[in-house]
């Protein structure tokens, strides 16, 4: 326990010195009222302050629970900290270090702002609602919607949007370098026939390595959500069918969409003006269909047949 040394003690009405020689206390003193020190109370005079109430130091350090320790210039707070002012101001390159080993830092170097992690773990931004990244001018740059998609914007205009079945691009799509690759649904176990459904969830190119199973085949283009749901009016998709053939009497005559017959909503136009009447005698026949949605469950289809022989 330290000591409290007071040189002069005065009465309440300040009517003269009561104890001019001061008071020297070696034990514990209890005061029920205020204690005022007219001079300077320094660390030489007080080595410990033990208080069950509030201690205010000059501009104010308020600790209502836990503890505050200062060691070698580092302040350790044992409980929460509440800042009543409007901001915390750190100078350039002053860092907020998080984690026992300062694994994550937030700081400004005078030019750039940094969120810097020193481990290989992920950096997560978790928000219960939607997530927005905006410019200082209020323009949207990135938007993530809870239980929905994520959008990328250019100059406050949405350009890329993720949807339930993939992604939508608003505007041109340019590949600077590299390959544009397409998944091929390769079927080696069944021949293509009227009972075959071309599920576009498996890709836009379907390759049947066995023979085309019949003449005048009407195949069905489908998807998990339904083509009518996946496509907006004015959209177009391209479907390619490749099938091995061993008889010129087997060929594809028509393609349905979601099971809709040509007479019920699919208008087919064939390159050359007429539908195929036969197939190649051997090799591989290729059929390409460009499907344009003109209205709900209504389509124009432009087909082309290339015989293998």
Secondary structure, 3 states (H helix, E strand, C coil): CCCEEECCEECCCCCCEEECCCEEECCCCCCCCCCCCCCCCCCCCCCCCCCCCCCCCCCCCCCCCCCEEEECCEEEECCCCCCCCCCCCCCCCCCEEECCCCCEEEEECCCCEEEEECCCCCCCCCCCCCEEEECCCCCEEEEECCCCCEEEEECCEEEEEEECCEEEECCCCCCCCCCCCCCEEEECCCCCCCCCEEEHHHCCEEEEEEECCCCCEEEEEECCCCHHHHCCCCCEEEEEEEEECCCCCCCEEEEEECCECHHHCEEEEECCCCCCCCCCCCCEEEEEEEEEEEECCEEEEEEEEECCC
